[in-house]
């Protein structure tokens, strides 16, 4: 469910938010990953501080409580979110698209645009061909969509984006899966769940770093991703010291936290880049292909 929900959520965010604020809003959306990590860490600290079930079925409480936000988000989506106008036009639901566009104009203070849309917007939309449709106005099938994405124009971007997603998923989720086992085996003074909480909290400055990089006028998204990839590679080397005993434990833990910091910023930048690089005609399908391919890194 999680993997299937990410591309539509990102697509809706990209198609609904103002262009000037798009990259920052996408990054804020990625920040909720950090909130989820911190919530899971807090639950583990309370119910499973040593990351082991002591026979009191604490893991059941962790799983059930972790599912609560997913349940609470359903009425939020139903009551507050509008459907994508691009999706509505592409599927012939033009009256609803006009209403959504007029609402977006209203909340952005463009009352004249909202009034014009309500007066003649439907006629203008009726004369348009959806960007995700063929020349005769028919919606492309999934096979035709795949042929477009893997064609000459987008093939390199899709394959490159998929590989980058694979790497950041391997880092972020690999660390999320591996660090609890490492901390549990260390038998350090600090409980493993607390160590996991600290490593999750390190994602917060990583998010702030990504915000700084996104508003930078000197570095582009691609340059930032290359720099963060180099930082992740260097910080990964220090983790090898974790097996050498207490003398080098400080270096190993610092490397773990630094890698989490860098990978969090890299993760956010990759998602922002992929949301902006594709045209609206194939954006959601392209993101879904890149994100789903990246999930193999999480496995």
C-alpha positions in Angstrom: 0.0 0.0 0.0 2.8 2.4 0.9 4.7 1.9 -2.4 1.4 2.3 -4.4 0.4 5.5 -2.6 3.7 7.5 -3.0 3.5 8.3 -6.7 -0.1 9.5 -6.7 0.6 11.6 -3.6 3.6 13.2 -5.2 1.8 13.7 -8.4 -1.1 15.3 -6.7 1.2 17.6 -4.8 3.1 18.6 -7.9 0.0 19.3 -9.9 -1.8 21.3 -7.1 0.9 23.5 -5.5 2.2 26.8 -7.0 5.2 26.4 -9.2 7.3 28.9 -7.2 6.8 26.8 -4.0 6.7 23.4 -5.6 10.1 22.0 -4.6 9.9 23.2 -1.1 6.4 21.7 -0.6 7.6 18.4 -2.0 10.5 18.4 0.4 8.2 19.2 3.3 6.1 16.2 2.2 9.2 14.0 2.3 9.9 15.3 5.9 6.9 13.2 7.1 9.1 10.1 6.6 11.2 11.5 9.4 8.1 11.9 11.6 7.2 8.3 10.9 10.7 7.1 11.9 10.6 9.1 15.2 7.1 7.7 16.0 8.3 4.1 15.4 11.4 4.8 17.5 9.3 6.1 20.4 7.0 3.1 20.3 10.0 0.8 20.4 11.6 2.7 23.3 8.4 2.2 25.3 7.4 -1.4 24.3 10.7 -3.0 23.1 13.7 -1.0 24.4 16.1 -3.8 23.6 14.4 -4.6 20.3 13.4 -8.0 21.6 10.0 -9.3 22.5 10.1 -10.2 26.2 7.0 -12.4 26.0 4.5 -9.7 26.7 3.7 -9.3 23.0 4.9 -5.7 22.9 5.5 -6.0 19.2 1.7 -6.2 18.7 1.2 -2.9 20.4 3.9 -1.4 18.2 2.3 -2.6 15.0 -1.2 -1.6 16.0 -0.2 1.9 17.2 1.9 2.4 14.1 -1.1 1.8 12.0 -3.2 4.5 13.6 -1.9 7.4 11.5 -2.8 5.5 8.3 -6.4 5.2 9.6 -6.6 8.8 10.6 -5.4 10.1 7.2 -8.5 8.6 5.5 -11.0 11.3 6.6 -8.3 13.9 6.1 -8.0 13.0 2.4 -11.7 12.7 1.9 -12.6 16.0 3.5 -9.7 18.3 2.6 -8.0 17.2 -0.7 -9.2 18.0 -4.1 -8.7 15.7 -7.1 -6.0 16.7 -9.6 -7.4 18.9 -12.3 -5.0 17.3 -14.8 -6.4 13.9 -13.9 -10.0 15.1 -14.3 -9.3 16.6 -17.7 -7.5 13.5 -18.9 -10.5 11.4 -18.0 -13.1 13.7 -19.5 -14.4 15.1 -16.2 -14.1 18.7 -17.3 -16.8 20.2 -15.2 -15.1 18.9 -12.0 -11.8 20.2 -13.4 -13.2 23.7 -13.8 -14.5 23.6 -10.2 -11.1 22.5 -8.9 -9.2 25.1 -10.9 -11.6 27.8 -9.7 -11.1 26.7 -6.1 -7.3 26.8 -6.5 -7.5 30.3 -8.0 -9.7 31.4 -5.1 -7.3 30.2 -2.3 -4.4 31.9 -4.2 -6.3 35.2 -4.1 -6.9 35.3 -7.9 -10.6 36.1 -7.8 -10.7 37.3 -11.4 -9.3 34.1 -12.6 -11.7 32.1 -10.6 -14.7 34.1 -11.9 -13.4 33.7 -15.5 -13.0 30.0 -15.1 -16.6 29.7 -13.8 -17.9 31.8 -16.7 -16.1 30.3 -19.6 -13.6 27.8 -18.3 -15.6 24.8 -19.3 -15.7 25.9 -22.9 -12.0 26.4 -22.9 -11.3 23.0 -21.4 -13.7 21.3 -23.9 -11.5 22.6 -26.7 -8.3 21.1 -25.3 -6.8 17.7 -25.7 -5.5 16.1 -22.5 -1.8 16.0 -22.3 -1.8 12.3 -21.5 -4.0 11.4 -24.5 -3.4 10.5 -28.1 -4.0 12.9 -31.0 -7.6 11.7 -31.3 -8.3 12.6 -27.7 -8.3 9.0 -26.4 -6.5 8.2 -23.1 -3.3 6.2 -23.7 -3.2 2.6 -22.5 -0.6 1.5 -20.0 1.4 -0.2 -22.8 1.4 3.0 -24.8 2.4 4.9 -21.7 5.3 2.5 -21.1 6.4 2.8 -24.7 6.6 6.6 -24.3 8.6 6.4 -21.0 11.0 3.9 -22.4 11.3 5.7 -25.8 14.2 7.8 -26.9 13.1 11.0 -25.2 12.7 9.7 -21.7 14.6 6.4 -21.5 17.8 7.8 -20.0 16.0 9.9 -17.4 13.7 7.0 -16.4 16.6 4.5 -16.1 18.9 7.0 -14.3 16.1 8.1 -12.0 15.3 4.4 -11.2 18.9 3.7 -10.4 19.3 6.7 -8.1 16.0 5.8 -6.4 17.5 2.3 -5.9 20.6 3.7 -4.2 18.8 6.1 -1.9 16.3 3.4 -0.9 19.2 1.0 -0.3 20.8 3.5 2.0 17.8 4.9 3.9 15.8 1.6 4.4 19.0 -0.5 4.6 20.1 1.7 7.5 16.6 1.5 9.1 16.7 -2.3 8.9 20.3 -2.8 9.8 21.0 -0.3 12.5 18.5 -1.9 15.0 20.3 -5.3 14.6 23.7 -3.6 14.9 22.7 -1.7 18.1 21.2 -4.8 19.6 24.4 -6.8 19.1 26.6 -4.0 20.5 25.2 -4.4 24.0 26.1 -0.7 24.6 25.1 1.2 27.8 22.4 3.0 25.8 19.4 0.9 24.9 19.2 0.0 21.2 15.8 1.7 20.8 17.4 4.9 22.1 20.2 4.6 19.6 17.6 4.1 16.9 15.8 7.2 18.1 19.0 9.3 17.9 19.8 8.0 14.4 16.2 8.9 13.3 16.5 12.4 14.9 19.6 13.0 12.8 17.3 13.0 9.8 16.0 16.4 10.9 19.2 18.3 10.2 19.4 16.3 7.0 16.0 17.7 6.0 17.2 21.2 6.8 20.3 20.6 4.7 18.0 19.6 1.8 16.0 22.8 2.2 19.2 24.9 2.1 20.4 23.1 -1.0 17.0 23.5 -2.8 17.0 27.3 -2.4 20.7 27.6 -3.4 21.3 29.7 -6.5 24.8 28.3 -7.1 24.2 24.5 -7.0 21.6 22.7 -9.1 19.8 19.6 -8.0 22.1 17.3 -9.9 25.2 18.9 -8.4 23.8 18.6 -4.9 22.9 14.9 -5.5 26.5 14.2 -6.6 27.9 15.9 -3.6 25.6 14.0 -1.2 26.5 10.7 -3.0 30.2 11.4 -2.3 29.4 12.2 1.3 27.4 9.0 1.7 30.3 6.9 0.2 32.9 8.5 2.6 30.8 8.1 5.7 30.0 4.5 4.9 33.7 3.6 5.3 33.7 4.5 9.0 31.0 2.0 9.8 33.5 -0.8 9.2 35.1 0.2 12.6 32.0 -1.0 14.5 33.5 -4.5 14.9 36.8 -3.3 16.3 35.6 -2.9 19.9 35.1 0.1 22.2 38.2 2.0 21.0 36.7 2.8 17.6 33.0 2.7 18.6 32.8 6.4 18.6 33.9 6.6 15.0 31.5 3.9 13.9 28.5 5.6 15.6 29.5 9.0 14.2 29.7 7.4 10.8 26.2 5.9 11.2 24.7 9.2 12.2 26.6 11.1 9.4 25.4 8.5 6.8 21.8 8.9 8.0 22.1 12.7 7.9 23.5 12.6 4.3 21.2 9.9 3.0 18.1 11.8 4.4 19.0 15.0 2.5 19.9 12.9 -0.7 16.5 11.0 -0.4 14.6 14.3 -0.4 16.5 15.8 -3.3 16.0 12.8 -5.5 12.2 12.9 -4.9 12.1 16.6 -5.7 14.2 16.2 -8.8 12.1 13.4 -10.2 8.9 15.3 -9.5 10.1 18.3 -11.5 12.0 16.6 -14.4 9.1 14.9 -16.1 6.3 16.7 -18.1 2.8 16.6 -16.8 1.7 14.2 -19.6 3.6 11.3 -18.1 4.8 12.6 -14.7 2.8 10.2 -12.4 3.6 7.1 -14.5 7.3 8.0 -14.7 7.5 8.7 -11.0 5.7 5.4 -10.3 8.2 3.5 -12.5 11.2 5.1 -10.8 9.9 4.8 -7.3 8.8 1.2 -7.7 12.2 0.3 -9.2 13.9 2.0 -6.3 12.0 -0.2 -3.8 14.1 -3.1 -4.8 16.9 -1.3 -3.0 14.7 -1.3 0.2 14.3 -5.1 -0.2 
